[in-house]
């Protein structure tokens, strides 16, 4: 992967000599070989070198990948952008690419990536995934997620993008699993944001589609349970968008449970806050949501 060449570039940019960087870590000759790509390095030594460069692994990998997110982040960013832009052609291209990689490498996660894109395609094209395909894919996906002992960024993002496929009982079980199995990573901002997104989408799922707001709400207990998880995760005060989103969902819950006036006030407050922050698109989306419910 030629990590050594990236280390050399960073070292020179920081004005640090080979001797100074190697001091207390390894020999100068070993570090020189590593930078040239003639020698591998242990994780322990790599950690010490990055510490001396005052850099963490995320920052190093971002530089190593030519100032681009890693491939997993790039995939979720690309699919998310295509979905938001309602770009069916790009979604088809991305799905084809994942299916080809799945055949080439024989790795099941590429199949799951294609399934996620298929969910986005069905929403964009207002189409249904056949029950047979859906049932088989759900079983494979659920088996994978349940057997993973610790959920990281990939598992959280994969589940977040496919939970619309699942039945309510499965969503609640897997969302609880996601919350529990990602606990040790929660101090890592990327994981924190991902589990927050899972909890938000679980709550939205429980509230139901807009055309069901006239029906009796049967998930009050579960709604409050996942709201309590959001409180435990603790959305930072600086994350204003998520805090406004939370206010919107609380308002939607009031409307869903019959407290119409109180709910409308909360959702309108969320809209007003976004308008004051010049987040016009988000404000318009919530305003449209309010009209529909």
Secondary structure, DSSP 4 states (H G I P E B T S, - for coil): --HHHHHHHHHHHTT--HHHHHTTTS-HHHHHHHHHTSS---HHHHHHHHHHTT--HHHHHHHHTTSS--HHHHHHHHHHHHHHTT-HHHHHHHHHHHHHHHHHH--HHHHHHHHHHHHHHHHHTT----HHHHHHHHHHHHHHHHH-SS--HHHHHHHHHHGGGS-HHHHHHHHHHHHHHTGGGTTSHHHHHHHHHHHHHHHHHHH--GGGTTSPP--HHHHHHHHHHHHHH---TT-HHHHHHHHHHHHHHHHHTT-HHHHHHHHHHHHHHHHHTT-HHHHHHHHHHHHH-
